[in-house]
Structure formats: structure tokens, C-alpha cells
Amino acid sequence: MAVAFVRAVSHLTLFTFRILLLTEAFAVPVLSWADIVLANLAVCLGATLQGSIGFGLGFVGAPLLMLIDPVFIPGPLLSSGLVLTLLLAHRERRSIDFGEIKWAVAGRFVGVVVAAVVIASMSTDGLALMLGILVLALVGLSLSGLHFEPTKRSLAVAGTVSGFAGTIASVGAPPMAIVYQNAKGPRIRGTLSAFFVVGVLMSLTALVAVGRYGIAEISIALRIIPGLLLGFVLSRRSAVVLDRGYTRRVVLGFSAMGGILLVLRELL
């Protein structure tokens, strides 16, 4: 299976380079090989984390890609994120609870709409700070012994906060991750991935609507697919290790990092 996967990655990489040659006429931004290599390393790191605990590509990969070249954000990273979440959802498909997802998706839709209205009608100054403090407070409550369970109400609320935070500050995973912190690793990864598939499609649809997503973004996304696939493969091993009883600690740790990132983004 490993040999077959390596061959598939090789063929996909060759196909990617052919597409890149064909898209030169579409005003695709020129990136140096150094930038492409660094971007693939950043995406590989984020994909490994997300494949291990169910989230992480966005708030690990996005800041690094922004430093390398802003053209990777948001469309190309979202495109690669869609590929990763589809792969993870398929890998953990036996652990997905579709009955729970519908409540989180409904909440996500509400959160995205509310965030869009806020962005269009008023200043968002201070919102990222409040969201970061909220996430840190939830992590603190979790560490104090309070247990969050994925009920209809908690999923709807977490989905709403996730949609709002993801639209406002591109860090929408922690609220959902906190709700699933006590679940087993495969359930966390599978259910969050299925949830994020819908969320990413919402975001890409919005980008298309405002003219921020097209052939150029797809071409750039193809350049970071090899790193994403490598991260997905590596996450198989790391997920097995974390499933031995470390998942909750890692989920809460990276959720706290997401909250800190929101706070720092607002203060700095």
C-alpha cells in the first residue's frame, strides 16, 4: 500500500507541474523554488498536526505561509485544506457521527452569516481579542474538571462560534475541538473533518462570489499538495501514538495556542 501511495504522489506531482506550465498564461503569480519548498514544509507540518488531532492546518500553516508569500492565503490554503479534510474524513469514516454534524453545520452557517454582517457594517476591532479570551477560558474550564460533551446545544453553539471566529480571524477549530476533547481520537478526527469539509466549501463559495478564487488560486494550491499529502501520511503514525491516551492533552494544548494566537494578533 505504501508503494502504491508513493507512486500516486509521484504521478500527482508530475501532473501538478504540467498544470503549472499550462497556467502560465493565466497571470498566475511567479513563485521561486525556495518559496515552494518552504511552503510545502509549512503545509506538511500543519497537515501532520491536523491528521493527528483533527485540526491545525489553518493556524499552523497560515502564519507561516503568510510570511513566505501572501498569495498562499486564503484561497490556496483553503483548497489544500479541502483535500486534507476529505482524506481524513475518508480515513476515519467509520467514526463519523453524521447526526451530530448537522447541528454543528447549522451553527457554522449562522456564525458565518453573523460575521459577514459584522464585517460589512461595523469595525471588527477587539473581536479577535474577545474570541481568544473566550477560547482560553473554555480551555481553563476544561482543565478545572468541567466536562464538555457534544450535545445538540453544545454543538450548535460551538459551530456558531467556530463559524464566527473562522470568518473574523481564520481560527475556527478550537471551539469544536473543545467540545470533542473527551472523545476518542478517530471520532475527533473524523467528525471534525466532516464538519470542516462543509465549512471550507462555504468559505470557498464566498471567495468565488467576491472574485477572490479562480484558476490562479487553484494553480498555487497545486504547488503545496505534495507537502499536504506527505503530512497526511506522517499523521498515520503520530495519530496512533496520540490515541494511546494523549489526544485530550494535545487538543487542549493546541486549542490554547489558537486562543493565544487570537489575542496576540489583536494586541501586536
C-alpha positions in Angstrom: 0.0 0.0 0.0 2.9 2.4 0.8 4.5 1.8 -2.6 1.2 2.4 -4.3 0.7 5.6 -2.4 4.2 6.8 -3.2 3.5 6.2 -6.9 0.3 8.0 -6.7 2.0 11.0 -5.1 4.7 11.0 -7.8 2.1 10.9 -10.5 0.2 13.8 -8.8 3.3 15.8 -8.5 4.1 15.4 -12.2 0.5 16.3 -13.0 0.9 19.4 -10.8 3.9 20.6 -12.7 2.2 20.0 -16.1 -0.7 22.1 -14.8 1.7 24.8 -13.7 3.1 25.0 -17.2 -0.4 25.2 -18.7 -1.5 28.0 -16.4 1.4 30.4 -17.1 -0.9 32.3 -19.5 -3.5 32.9 -16.7 -1.4 35.5 -14.8 -0.5 33.0 -12.1 1.9 34.6 -9.6 5.5 33.5 -10.1 7.0 31.8 -7.0 10.6 30.8 -6.5 11.5 27.2 -5.9 12.7 28.2 -2.5 9.3 29.6 -1.6 7.5 26.5 -3.0 9.8 24.2 -0.9 9.3 26.3 2.3 5.5 26.4 1.7 5.4 22.6 1.3 7.3 22.2 4.6 4.8 24.6 6.3 1.8 22.7 4.9 3.4 19.4 5.8 3.7 20.5 9.4 0.1 21.7 9.6 -1.3 18.6 7.8 0.6 16.3 10.1 -0.9 18.0 13.1 -4.4 18.1 11.6 -4.2 14.4 10.6 -3.2 13.6 14.2 -5.8 15.6 16.2 -8.4 16.8 13.7 -7.3 20.4 13.3 -4.2 22.5 12.9 -3.6 23.2 9.2 -5.1 26.6 9.4 -3.5 28.2 12.4 -0.1 26.4 11.9 0.1 26.7 8.2 -1.5 30.1 7.6 1.0 32.3 9.6 4.0 30.5 8.1 2.6 30.8 4.5 1.8 34.5 5.1 5.5 35.0 5.9 6.6 33.1 2.8 4.2 34.8 0.4 0.7 36.2 1.0 -0.5 34.6 -2.3 -1.0 31.3 -0.5 -3.7 32.9 1.7 -6.7 32.4 1.8 -7.8 30.5 -1.4 -4.9 28.2 -2.0 -4.7 27.1 1.7 -8.4 26.6 1.8 -8.2 24.4 -1.3 -5.5 22.2 0.1 -7.5 22.1 3.4 -10.4 20.8 1.5 -8.3 18.0 0.1 -6.9 17.1 3.5 -10.3 17.1 5.3 -11.7 14.8 2.6 -8.8 12.4 3.0 -9.2 12.5 6.8 -13.0 12.0 6.6 -12.5 9.0 4.4 -9.8 7.5 6.7 -11.9 7.9 9.8 -15.3 7.4 8.1 -16.3 4.6 10.5 -16.1 7.0 13.4 -18.1 10.0 12.0 -21.4 10.8 13.7 -23.4 12.5 10.9 -26.3 13.0 13.3 -24.1 15.4 15.4 -22.5 17.2 12.4 -25.8 18.6 11.2 -26.2 20.7 14.4 -22.6 22.0 14.2 -23.0 22.8 10.5 -26.3 24.7 11.2 -24.4 26.7 13.8 -21.5 27.3 11.5 -23.8 28.8 8.9 -25.3 31.2 11.5 -21.8 32.2 12.6 -20.6 32.9 9.1 -23.7 35.0 8.3 -23.3 37.0 11.6 -19.6 37.5 11.0 -20.3 38.7 7.4 -22.8 41.2 8.7 -20.4 42.4 11.4 -17.6 42.8 8.9 -19.8 44.7 6.4 -21.4 47.0 8.9 -19.0 47.7 11.7 -15.4 47.6 12.9 -14.1 44.2 14.0 -11.5 45.8 16.3 -11.5 43.9 19.6 -13.5 40.9 18.3 -10.4 38.6 17.8 -9.3 39.6 21.3 -12.7 38.6 22.9 -12.8 35.4 20.9 -9.2 34.5 22.1 -10.1 35.1 25.7 -13.3 33.0 25.3 -11.2 30.1 23.9 -8.7 30.4 26.7 -11.5 30.5 29.3 -13.0 27.3 27.8 -9.6 25.6 28.0 -9.2 26.7 31.6 -12.7 25.4 32.5 -11.8 22.1 30.8 -8.6 21.8 32.8 -10.5 22.6 36.0 -12.6 19.4 35.6 -15.6 20.7 33.8 -16.6 18.3 31.0 -17.9 19.4 27.7 -20.0 16.9 25.8 -21.2 17.0 22.1 -24.9 17.6 22.7 -27.2 19.3 20.2 -27.0 22.6 22.1 -23.2 22.5 22.6 -22.6 21.6 19.0 -24.8 24.3 17.7 -23.1 26.9 20.0 -19.6 25.6 19.1 -20.5 25.6 15.4 -21.7 29.2 15.6 -18.6 30.4 17.5 -16.4 28.4 15.1 -18.1 30.0 12.0 -17.8 33.4 13.5 -14.2 33.1 14.7 -13.1 31.4 11.4 -14.6 34.2 9.3 -13.3 37.0 11.5 -9.9 35.7 12.4 -9.3 32.4 10.5 -9.1 30.4 13.7 -12.3 28.4 13.9 -11.2 25.0 15.1 -10.7 25.3 18.9 -14.4 25.7 19.8 -15.4 22.5 18.1 -12.2 20.7 19.4 -13.0 21.6 23.0 -16.5 20.1 22.7 -14.9 16.8 21.5 -12.0 16.8 23.8 -13.1 13.7 25.7 -13.9 11.7 22.6 -11.6 9.1 21.1 -9.1 10.1 18.6 -10.7 8.6 15.5 -14.1 10.2 16.4 -12.5 13.6 16.9 -10.6 13.5 13.6 -13.4 12.0 11.6 -16.2 14.2 12.9 -14.2 17.4 12.8 -13.0 16.6 9.2 -16.6 16.1 8.0 -17.6 19.4 9.7 -14.7 21.2 8.1 -15.5 19.9 4.6 -18.7 21.8 4.8 -17.1 24.8 6.4 -14.3 25.0 3.7 -16.9 24.7 0.9 -18.8 27.7 2.5 -15.6 29.7 2.6 -14.6 28.9 -1.0 -18.1 29.7 -2.2 -17.8 33.1 -0.5 -14.4 33.7 -2.1 -15.8 32.8 -5.6 -18.7 35.2 -5.0 -16.3 38.1 -4.3 -13.9 37.3 -7.1 -11.1 36.0 -4.9 -10.9 32.5 -6.1 -10.1 31.2 -9.6 -7.6 29.4 -11.8 -4.7 31.3 -10.2 -5.6 30.2 -6.7 -6.1 26.6 -7.9 -2.7 26.6 -9.6 -1.0 27.9 -6.4 -2.8 25.3 -4.3 -1.5 22.5 -6.6 2.0 23.6 -5.7 1.5 22.7 -2.0 -0.4 19.5 -2.4 2.8 17.3 -2.2 3.6 18.7 1.3 0.0 18.2 2.3 0.0 14.5 1.2 3.3 13.9 3.0 1.8 15.3 6.2 -1.3 13.2 5.8 0.9 10.0 5.5 3.0 11.0 8.5 -0.1 11.7 10.6 -1.0 8.0 10.5 1.9 7.2 12.8 1.5 10.2 15.0 -2.2 9.6 15.4 -1.6 6.1 16.6 0.8 7.4 19.3 -1.7 10.1 20.4 -4.5 7.6 20.6 -2.8 5.9 23.5 -4.2 8.5 25.8 -2.5 11.7 24.8 -5.2 13.2 22.5 -7.1 15.3 25.0 -3.9 17.0 26.3 -2.7 17.8 22.8 -6.2 19.0 21.7 -6.4 21.3 24.7 -2.8 22.5 24.3 -3.3 23.5 20.6 -6.7 25.0 21.4 -5.0 27.2 23.9 -2.4 28.1 21.3 -5.2 29.1 19.0 -6.7 31.4 21.7 -3.3 32.9 22.4 -2.8 33.5 18.6 -6.1 35.4 18.5 -5.1 37.6 21.5 -1.6 38.3 20.1 -3.0 39.1 16.6 -5.1 41.8 18.2 -2.5 43.2 20.6 0.5 43.3 18.3 
